[in-house]
Amino acid sequence: MASWKNFERKVAEEIANQWGFKYKEEVIRTPCSGGMKNFKGDVIVIGKEFPFHLEAKFGYDFVLEDIVKDKKNIKAFIKQAEEDSPENKIPVVIASQPYYGRYVIIRKSRVIPEKIDFSVLSFFMLTTNYLVILLADLKKTYDMGVFNSV
């Protein structure tokens, strides 16, 4: 099994656990890893209200500094998420590589930074262009009411 497939499954499982959905029934890794015409995104939620379009990136050569510097690889990840995202979803990229955390990258224009209680987050970066948090804190951050649908 390719490690990126395992990563997508782990992301799906984490999303299911945070939102109280059923893993493998309501939250799944998209067949063909988002390559199907009717199913964009690497992880999808079925039959439930869910605010995010999830694009998973595993094993790509990147470091957190690439996000701060808004390097080409990060721009490409975000661009794919935004182009594939339905209008009613907030596009996010969940990026990792071996021995890294699972980082959620969200365009800063999609958040209201003043509403974020950074003291309860395990990790965060607020750059010129992005909010970066750990996947484990996504629901907690969502519950703060910090996301807008711009």
Wavefront OBJ file of the C-alpha trace (Angstrom):
o trace
v 0.000 0.000 0.000
v 1.347 3.397 -0.928
v 2.006 5.642 2.064
v -0.082 8.488 0.563
v -3.120 6.194 0.570
v -2.514 5.423 4.228
v -2.150 9.156 4.916
v -5.517 9.874 3.264
v -7.132 7.138 5.353
v -5.622 8.577 8.538
v -6.935 12.029 7.598
v -10.408 10.560 6.973
v -10.319 8.763 10.302
v -9.237 11.925 12.158
v -11.997 13.997 10.515
v -14.592 11.331 11.416
v -13.412 11.260 15.032
v -13.413 15.048 15.421
v -16.854 15.585 13.881
v -18.504 12.462 15.311
v -19.025 10.908 11.869
v -18.669 7.245 10.943
v -15.295 6.467 9.430
v -15.529 4.409 6.198
v -19.261 5.149 5.937
v -19.659 8.924 6.205
v -16.009 9.918 5.822
v -13.920 8.146 3.219
v -10.789 8.430 1.176
v -12.033 9.406 -2.267
v -11.768 6.589 -4.802
v -8.837 7.212 -7.167
v -7.509 9.815 -4.702
v -9.746 12.632 -5.892
v -9.299 11.714 -9.548
v -12.946 10.891 -10.219
v -14.982 13.479 -12.082
v -17.816 13.697 -9.530
v -15.650 13.399 -6.410
v -13.040 16.111 -6.050
v -10.817 16.228 -3.002
v -8.892 13.394 -1.403
v -11.197 12.878 1.577
v -14.947 13.391 1.394
v -17.824 13.491 3.839
v -20.997 11.791 2.626
v -24.499 12.745 3.746
v -23.434 15.182 6.439
v -22.919 18.926 6.579
v -19.193 19.569 6.474
v -17.576 22.943 5.749
v -14.277 21.917 4.144
v -12.939 20.643 0.842
v -9.964 18.459 1.794
v -6.869 18.093 -0.340
v -4.252 15.767 1.177
v -0.562 16.001 0.290
v 1.857 13.428 1.649
v 5.497 12.813 0.937
v 6.130 15.961 -1.053
v 9.417 17.678 -0.372
v 8.459 20.654 1.787
v 9.322 22.242 5.104
v 7.242 24.624 7.186
v 9.419 27.474 6.014
v 8.004 26.903 2.496
v 4.607 28.008 3.811
v 6.039 31.171 5.338
v 7.868 31.967 2.093
v 4.792 31.023 0.001
v 6.918 28.836 -2.234
v 5.770 27.405 -5.539
v 4.870 23.967 -4.146
v 2.588 25.464 -1.486
v 0.960 27.776 -4.019
v 0.307 24.760 -6.267
v -1.294 22.784 -3.402
v -3.572 25.704 -2.502
v -4.434 26.386 -6.138
v -5.537 22.782 -6.668
v -7.686 22.858 -3.521
v -9.311 26.145 -4.543
v -9.958 25.101 -8.138
v -11.475 21.756 -7.122
v -13.507 23.065 -4.188
v -17.261 23.569 -4.530
v -18.322 27.170 -3.856
v -19.953 26.265 -0.541
v -16.786 24.676 0.907
v -13.623 26.133 2.406
v -10.626 24.682 0.558
v -7.871 23.369 2.815
v -4.667 21.455 2.239
v -3.555 18.854 4.746
v 0.157 18.302 4.246
v 2.643 15.965 5.836
v 5.597 13.768 5.188
v 7.234 10.977 7.190
v 7.891 12.027 10.795
v 5.996 15.324 10.386
v 2.751 16.396 11.957
v -0.398 16.723 9.856
v -0.616 20.414 8.989
v -3.760 22.137 7.752
v -3.027 25.062 5.447
v -5.854 27.552 4.905
v -5.708 30.765 2.919
v -5.716 33.639 5.413
v -8.577 35.379 3.579
v -10.789 32.476 4.721
v -10.281 33.201 8.431
v -10.953 35.959 10.922
v -7.702 35.947 12.934
v -9.134 38.097 15.721
v -11.523 35.265 16.644
v -8.809 32.626 17.043
v -7.939 31.609 20.603
v -4.352 30.624 19.888
v -3.824 29.567 23.515
v -5.856 26.367 23.010
v -4.111 25.285 19.799
v -1.314 22.709 19.900
v 0.515 24.509 17.093
v -0.192 27.424 14.773
v 1.442 29.724 12.247
v -0.205 32.847 10.931
v 1.720 34.025 7.895
v 1.064 36.798 5.421
v -1.024 34.395 3.308
v -1.992 31.387 5.433
v -3.220 30.036 8.731
v -1.500 26.752 9.565
v -2.768 24.496 12.351
v -2.516 20.833 13.203
v -5.220 18.560 11.835
v -6.004 17.572 15.427
v -7.120 21.179 16.048
v -9.316 21.656 12.958
v -12.697 21.081 14.639
v -11.665 23.107 17.682
v -10.680 25.981 15.382
v -13.892 25.646 13.372
v -15.953 25.800 16.574
v -14.353 29.185 17.375
v -16.271 30.649 14.410
v -13.112 31.852 12.694
v -13.858 30.720 9.145
v -15.604 32.796 6.529
v -16.691 31.683 3.092
v -15.011 34.486 1.095
l 1 2 3 4 5 6 7 8 9 10 11 12 13 14 15 16 17 18 19 20 21 22 23 24 25 26 27 28 29 30 31 32 33 34 35 36 37 38 39 40 41 42 43 44 45 46 47 48 49 50 51 52 53 54 55 56 57 58 59 60 61 62 63 64 65 66 67 68 69 70 71 72 73 74 75 76 77 78 79 80 81 82 83 84 85 86 87 88 89 90 91 92 93 94 95 96 97 98 99 100 101 102 103 104 105 106 107 108 109 110 111 112 113 114 115 116 117 118 119 120 121 122 123 124 125 126 127 128 129 130 131 132 133 134 135 136 137 138 139 140 141 142 143 144 145 146 147 148 149 150
